[in-house]
Amino acid sequence: MEELEKTNLFTRFKSFVKESKRVFRITKKPNMKEFKVIVKVTSIGIAIIGILGFLIQMTWILIKK
């Protein structure tokens, strides 16, 4: 039973390494224009989440009073 578990774990690990290598082969480093777009979109997303959290917190504080 223990031997089967070790083999299964090793097989899963080997599969993970194989998939990881495939992902690294097909990915590429973004150029500066792509990087700037990614930074802008991420910043806008973080700001929206922060504003929503702030509004929910303020609403909750006003409701509790």
Biopython code that builds the backbone (N, CA, C, O; Angstrom):
import numpy as np
from Bio.PDB.StructureBuilder import StructureBuilder

atoms = [
    (1, "MET", "N", (0.827, -1.198, 0.000)),
    (1, "MET", "CA", (0.000, 0.000, 0.000)),
    (1, "MET", "C", (0.875, 1.268, 0.000)),
    (1, "MET", "O", (0.630, 2.207, -0.757)),
    (2, "GLU", "N", (1.889, 1.268, 0.858)),
    (2, "GLU", "CA", (2.765, 2.436, 0.946)),
    (2, "GLU", "C", (3.550, 2.636, -0.348)),
    (2, "GLU", "O", (3.776, 3.769, -0.773)),
    (3, "GLU", "N", (3.963, 1.542, -0.969)),
    (3, "GLU", "CA", (4.707, 1.610, -2.235)),
    (3, "GLU", "C", (3.844, 2.239, -3.321)),
    (3, "GLU", "O", (4.345, 3.009, -4.141)),
    (4, "LEU", "N", (2.557, 1.921, -3.338)),
    (4, "LEU", "CA", (1.625, 2.473, -4.321)),
    (4, "LEU", "C", (1.468, 3.976, -4.137)),
    (4, "LEU", "O", (1.416, 4.726, -5.112)),
    (5, "GLU", "N", (1.394, 4.415, -2.879)),
    (5, "GLU", "CA", (1.270, 5.844, -2.588)),
    (5, "GLU", "C", (2.514, 6.598, -3.044)),
    (5, "GLU", "O", (2.404, 7.688, -3.606)),
    (6, "LYS", "N", (3.694, 6.031, -2.809)),
    (6, "LYS", "CA", (4.939, 6.677, -3.231)),
    (6, "LYS", "C", (4.995, 6.788, -4.749)),
    (6, "LYS", "O", (5.400, 7.818, -5.288)),
    (7, "THR", "N", (4.590, 5.727, -5.433)),
    (7, "THR", "CA", (4.587, 5.734, -6.893)),
    (7, "THR", "C", (3.604, 6.767, -7.416)),
    (7, "THR", "O", (3.909, 7.500, -8.357)),
    (8, "ASN", "N", (2.413, 6.826, -6.802)),
    (8, "ASN", "CA", (1.409, 7.788, -7.222)),
    (8, "ASN", "C", (1.902, 9.210, -6.999)),
    (8, "ASN", "O", (1.725, 10.071, -7.860)),
    (9, "LEU", "N", (2.520, 9.460, -5.846)),
    (9, "LEU", "CA", (3.062, 10.785, -5.545)),
    (9, "LEU", "C", (4.152, 11.151, -6.536)),
    (9, "LEU", "O", (4.185, 12.277, -7.033)),
    (10, "PHE", "N", (5.046, 10.214, -6.830)),
    (10, "PHE", "CA", (6.126, 10.465, -7.776)),
    (10, "PHE", "C", (5.557, 10.746, -9.166)),
    (10, "PHE", "O", (6.045, 11.636, -9.862)),
    (11, "THR", "N", (4.534, 9.997, -9.576)),
    (11, "THR", "CA", (3.914, 10.196, -10.886)),
    (11, "THR", "C", (3.265, 11.577, -10.967)),
    (11, "THR", "O", (3.380, 12.267, -11.981)),
    (12, "ARG", "N", (2.587, 11.972, -9.900)),
    (12, "ARG", "CA", (1.955, 13.301, -9.889)),
    (12, "ARG", "C", (3.003, 14.404, -9.941)),
    (12, "ARG", "O", (2.824, 15.401, -10.641)),
    (13, "PHE", "N", (4.100, 14.228, -9.202)),
    (13, "PHE", "CA", (5.173, 15.224, -9.205)),
    (13, "PHE", "C", (5.808, 15.328, -10.587)),
    (13, "PHE", "O", (6.071, 16.426, -11.078)),
    (14, "LYS", "N", (6.050, 14.183, -11.204)),
    (14, "LYS", "CA", (6.641, 14.151, -12.541)),
    (14, "LYS", "C", (5.726, 14.849, -13.543)),
    (14, "LYS", "O", (6.199, 15.591, -14.404)),
    (15, "SER", "N", (4.424, 14.617, -13.434)),
    (15, "SER", "CA", (3.454, 15.263, -14.310)),
    (15, "SER", "C", (3.457, 16.780, -14.099)),
    (15, "SER", "O", (3.373, 17.549, -15.056)),
    (16, "PHE", "N", (3.554, 17.197, -12.833)),
    (16, "PHE", "CA", (3.597, 18.627, -12.520)),
    (16, "PHE", "C", (4.816, 19.294, -13.144)),
    (16, "PHE", "O", (4.708, 20.373, -13.727)),
    (17, "VAL", "N", (5.971, 18.656, -13.023)),
    (17, "VAL", "CA", (7.205, 19.201, -13.600)),
    (17, "VAL", "C", (7.079, 19.304, -15.118)),
    (17, "VAL", "O", (7.492, 20.299, -15.714)),
    (18, "LYS", "N", (6.515, 18.288, -15.732)),
    (18, "LYS", "CA", (6.339, 18.273, -17.186)),
    (18, "LYS", "C", (5.426, 19.425, -17.632)),
    (18, "LYS", "O", (5.732, 20.122, -18.600)),
    (19, "GLU", "N", (4.309, 19.619, -16.927)),
    (19, "GLU", "CA", (3.392, 20.711, -17.264)),
    (19, "GLU", "C", (4.038, 22.074, -17.028)),
    (19, "GLU", "O", (3.835, 23.004, -17.807)),
    (20, "SER", "N", (4.819, 22.191, -15.949)),
    (20, "SER", "CA", (5.492, 23.457, -15.649)),
    (20, "SER", "C", (6.487, 23.816, -16.748)),
    (20, "SER", "O", (6.564, 24.973, -17.161)),
    (21, "LYS", "N", (7.243, 22.840, -17.220)),
    (21, "LYS", "CA", (8.186, 23.088, -18.311)),
    (21, "LYS", "C", (7.454, 23.562, -19.558)),
    (21, "LYS", "O", (7.921, 24.466, -20.250)),
    (22, "ARG", "N", (6.298, 22.948, -19.848)),
    (22, "ARG", "CA", (5.518, 23.334, -21.022)),
    (22, "ARG", "C", (5.051, 24.784, -20.899)),
    (22, "ARG", "O", (5.120, 25.542, -21.867)),
    (23, "VAL", "N", (4.583, 25.169, -19.727)),
    (23, "VAL", "CA", (4.121, 26.545, -19.511)),
    (23, "VAL", "C", (5.267, 27.527, -19.690)),
    (23, "VAL", "O", (5.098, 28.558, -20.341)),
    (24, "PHE", "N", (6.427, 27.227, -19.125)),
    (24, "PHE", "CA", (7.575, 28.131, -19.258)),
    (24, "PHE", "C", (8.060, 28.241, -20.696)),
    (24, "PHE", "O", (8.573, 29.288, -21.090)),
    (25, "ARG", "N", (7.909, 27.195, -21.482)),
    (25, "ARG", "CA", (8.326, 27.253, -22.886)),
    (25, "ARG", "C", (7.424, 28.181, -23.705)),
    (25, "ARG", "O", (7.906, 28.875, -24.600)),
    (26, "ILE", "N", (6.115, 28.198, -23.406)),
    (26, "ILE", "CA", (5.208, 28.981, -24.247)),
    (26, "ILE", "C", (5.013, 30.421, -23.759)),
    (26, "ILE", "O", (4.452, 31.246, -24.480)),
    (27, "THR", "N", (5.470, 30.726, -22.546)),
    (27, "THR", "CA", (5.323, 32.098, -22.058)),
    (27, "THR", "C", (6.477, 32.956, -22.552)),
    (27, "THR", "O", (7.546, 32.458, -22.904)),
    (28, "LYS", "N", (6.225, 34.270, -22.567)),
    (28, "LYS", "CA", (7.281, 35.187, -22.977)),
    (28, "LYS", "C", (7.265, 36.395, -22.061)),
    (28, "LYS", "O", (6.260, 36.685, -21.412)),
    (29, "LYS", "N", (8.372, 37.084, -22.015)),
    (29, "LYS", "CA", (8.483, 38.282, -21.201)),
    (29, "LYS", "C", (7.742, 39.417, -21.912)),
    (29, "LYS", "O", (7.949, 39.635, -23.106)),
    (30, "PRO", "N", (6.874, 40.147, -21.186)),
    (30, "PRO", "CA", (6.147, 41.240, -21.847)),
    (30, "PRO", "C", (7.090, 42.403, -22.176)),
    (30, "PRO", "O", (8.060, 42.669, -21.466)),
    (31, "ASN", "N", (6.763, 43.092, -23.292)),
    (31, "ASN", "CA", (7.554, 44.278, -23.606)),
    (31, "ASN", "C", (7.071, 45.431, -22.715)),
    (31, "ASN", "O", (6.134, 45.259, -21.936)),
    (32, "MET", "N", (7.696, 46.583, -22.826)),
    (32, "MET", "CA", (7.400, 47.700, -21.927)),
    (32, "MET", "C", (5.957, 48.177, -22.073)),
    (32, "MET", "O", (5.321, 48.521, -21.077)),
    (33, "LYS", "N", (5.432, 48.202, -23.293)),
    (33, "LYS", "CA", (4.049, 48.652, -23.513)),
    (33, "LYS", "C", (3.061, 47.701, -22.828)),
    (33, "LYS", "O", (2.135, 48.150, -22.152)),
    (34, "GLU", "N", (3.255, 46.400, -23.000)),
    (34, "GLU", "CA", (2.388, 45.410, -22.353)),
    (34, "GLU", "C", (2.499, 45.510, -20.832)),
    (34, "GLU", "O", (1.498, 45.396, -20.124)),
    (35, "PHE", "N", (3.703, 45.722, -20.340)),
    (35, "PHE", "CA", (3.914, 45.831, -18.903)),
    (35, "PHE", "C", (3.166, 47.027, -18.323)),
    (35, "PHE", "O", (2.546, 46.924, -17.264)),
    (36, "LYS", "N", (3.226, 48.161, -19.018)),
    (36, "LYS", "CA", (2.535, 49.358, -18.541)),
    (36, "LYS", "C", (1.018, 49.150, -18.507)),
    (36, "LYS", "O", (0.346, 49.595, -17.577)),
    (37, "VAL", "N", (0.488, 48.473, -19.522)),
    (37, "VAL", "CA", (-0.950, 48.183, -19.545)),
    (37, "VAL", "C", (-1.318, 47.287, -18.372)),
    (37, "VAL", "O", (-2.330, 47.517, -17.710)),
    (38, "ILE", "N", (-0.513, 46.275, -18.112)),
    (38, "ILE", "CA", (-0.775, 45.364, -16.992)),
    (38, "ILE", "C", (-0.763, 46.125, -15.671)),
    (38, "ILE", "O", (-1.624, 45.907, -14.819)),
    (39, "VAL", "N", (0.207, 47.014, -15.499)),
    (39, "VAL", "CA", (0.308, 47.803, -14.263)),
    (39, "VAL", "C", (-0.910, 48.711, -14.111)),
    (39, "VAL", "O", (-1.461, 48.826, -13.016)),
    (40, "LYS", "N", (-1.338, 49.357, -15.199)),
    (40, "LYS", "CA", (-2.504, 50.246, -15.132)),
    (40, "LYS", "C", (-3.767, 49.477, -14.770)),
    (40, "LYS", "O", (-4.518, 49.899, -13.891)),
    (41, "VAL", "N", (-4.006, 48.362, -15.432)),
    (41, "VAL", "CA", (-5.213, 47.574, -15.175)),
    (41, "VAL", "C", (-5.209, 47.051, -13.745)),
    (41, "VAL", "O", (-6.236, 47.088, -13.067)),
    (42, "THR", "N", (-4.071, 46.568, -13.285)),
    (42, "THR", "CA", (-3.968, 46.062, -11.917)),
    (42, "THR", "C", (-4.199, 47.176, -10.906)),
    (42, "THR", "O", (-4.884, 46.973, -9.904)),
    (43, "SER", "N", (-3.636, 48.346, -11.162)),
    (43, "SER", "CA", (-3.817, 49.482, -10.254)),
    (43, "SER", "C", (-5.279, 49.903, -10.184)),
    (43, "SER", "O", (-5.801, 50.169, -9.101)),
    (44, "ILE", "N", (-5.935, 49.962, -11.326)),
    (44, "ILE", "CA", (-7.357, 50.326, -11.347)),
    (44, "ILE", "C", (-8.178, 49.299, -10.571)),
    (44, "ILE", "O", (-9.076, 49.669, -9.815)),
    (45, "GLY", "N", (-7.878, 48.017, -10.752)),
    (45, "GLY", "CA", (-8.590, 46.969, -10.029)),
    (45, "GLY", "C", (-8.407, 47.085, -8.527)),
    (45, "GLY", "O", (-9.369, 46.959, -7.770)),
    (46, "ILE", "N", (-7.179, 47.322, -8.094)),
    (46, "ILE", "CA", (-6.905, 47.480, -6.661)),
    (46, "ILE", "C", (-7.625, 48.698, -6.108)),
    (46, "ILE", "O", (-8.169, 48.650, -5.005)),
    (47, "ALA", "N", (-7.634, 49.798, -6.870)),
    (47, "ALA", "CA", (-8.317, 51.013, -6.426)),
    (47, "ALA", "C", (-9.824, 50.777, -6.295)),
    (47, "ALA", "O", (-10.439, 51.216, -5.323)),
    (48, "ILE", "N", (-10.414, 50.089, -7.265)),
    (48, "ILE", "CA", (-11.859, 49.815, -7.206)),
    (48, "ILE", "C", (-12.189, 48.960, -5.991)),
    (48, "ILE", "O", (-13.155, 49.239, -5.282)),
    (49, "ILE", "N", (-11.404, 47.933, -5.747)),
    (49, "ILE", "CA", (-11.647, 47.079, -4.584)),
    (49, "ILE", "C", (-11.487, 47.878, -3.286)),
    (49, "ILE", "O", (-12.270, 47.709, -2.352)),
    (50, "GLY", "N", (-10.492, 48.731, -3.230)),
    (50, "GLY", "CA", (-10.286, 49.569, -2.043)),
    (50, "GLY", "C", (-11.435, 50.531, -1.812)),
    (50, "GLY", "O", (-11.889, 50.699, -0.680)),
    (51, "ILE", "N", (-11.912, 51.169, -2.881)),
    (51, "ILE", "CA", (-13.034, 52.101, -2.757)),
    (51, "ILE", "C", (-14.294, 51.371, -2.312)),
    (51, "ILE", "O", (-15.026, 51.854, -1.448)),
    (52, "LEU", "N", (-14.546, 50.202, -2.904)),
    (52, "LEU", "CA", (-15.723, 49.417, -2.501)),
    (52, "LEU", "C", (-15.624, 49.011, -1.028)),
    (52, "LEU", "O", (-16.610, 49.099, -0.296)),
    (53, "GLY", "N", (-14.472, 48.578, -0.601)),
    (53, "GLY", "CA", (-14.279, 48.207, 0.803)),
    (53, "GLY", "C", (-14.501, 49.389, 1.722)),
    (53, "GLY", "O", (-15.126, 49.255, 2.774)),
    (54, "PHE", "N", (-13.992, 50.551, 1.330)),
    (54, "PHE", "CA", (-14.184, 51.762, 2.125)),
    (54, "PHE", "C", (-15.665, 52.127, 2.210)),
    (54, "PHE", "O", (-16.166, 52.443, 3.289)),
    (55, "LEU", "N", (-16.363, 52.083, 1.076)),
    (55, "LEU", "CA", (-17.791, 52.420, 1.082)),
    (55, "LEU", "C", (-18.604, 51.428, 1.916)),
    (55, "LEU", "O", (-19.518, 51.830, 2.635)),
    (56, "ILE", "N", (-18.286, 50.169, 1.826)),
    (56, "ILE", "CA", (-18.986, 49.171, 2.640)),
    (56, "ILE", "C", (-18.719, 49.412, 4.121)),
    (56, "ILE", "O", (-19.635, 49.333, 4.939)),
    (57, "GLN", "N", (-17.479, 49.702, 4.466)),
    (57, "GLN", "CA", (-17.130, 49.976, 5.863)),
    (57, "GLN", "C", (-17.866, 51.208, 6.384)),
    (57, "GLN", "O", (-18.397, 51.189, 7.495)),
    (58, "MET", "N", (-17.900, 52.276, 5.591)),
    (58, "MET", "CA", (-18.592, 53.501, 6.019)),
    (58, "MET", "C", (-20.088, 53.252, 6.156)),
    (58, "MET", "O", (-20.713, 53.729, 7.104)),
    (59, "THR", "N", (-20.662, 52.511, 5.219)),
    (59, "THR", "CA", (-22.090, 52.189, 5.295)),
    (59, "THR", "C", (-22.369, 51.379, 6.556)),
    (59, "THR", "O", (-23.344, 51.644, 7.259)),
    (60, "TRP", "N", (-21.532, 50.407, 6.843)),
    (60, "TRP", "CA", (-21.709, 49.564, 8.023)),
    (60, "TRP", "C", (-21.634, 50.395, 9.307)),
    (60, "TRP", "O", (-22.419, 50.190, 10.233)),
    (61, "ILE", "N", (-20.689, 51.332, 9.354)),
    (61, "ILE", "CA", (-20.540, 52.193, 10.535)),
    (61, "ILE", "C", (-21.787, 53.063, 10.703)),
    (61, "ILE", "O", (-22.271, 53.236, 11.822)),
    (62, "LEU", "N", (-22.309, 53.609, 9.610)),
    (62, "LEU", "CA", (-23.499, 54.449, 9.695)),
    (62, "LEU", "C", (-24.733, 53.656, 10.086)),
    (62, "LEU", "O", (-25.590, 54.169, 10.806)),
    (63, "ILE", "N", (-24.839, 52.444, 9.639)),
    (63, "ILE", "CA", (-25.998, 51.578, 9.967)),
    (63, "ILE", "C", (-25.957, 51.187, 11.449)),
    (63, "ILE", "O", (-26.997, 51.133, 12.105)),
    (64, "LYS", "N", (-24.775, 50.917, 11.967)),
    (64, "LYS", "CA", (-24.655, 50.491, 13.376)),
    (64, "LYS", "C", (-25.017, 51.588, 14.362)),
    (64, "LYS", "O", (-25.412, 51.290, 15.489)),
    (65, "LYS", "N", (-24.894, 52.856, 13.966)),
    (65, "LYS", "CA", (-25.192, 53.974, 14.894)),
    (65, "LYS", "C", (-26.631, 54.134, 14.995)),
    (65, "LYS", "O", (-27.105, 55.010, 15.718)),
]
sb = StructureBuilder()
sb.init_structure("model")
sb.init_model(0)
sb.init_chain("A")
sb.init_seg("    ")
for serial, (resi, resn, name, xyz) in enumerate(atoms, 1):
    if name == "N":
        sb.init_residue(resn, " ", resi, " ")
    sb.init_atom(name, np.array(xyz, "f"), 0.0, 1.0, " ", f" {name:<3s}", serial, name[0])
structure = sb.get_structure()
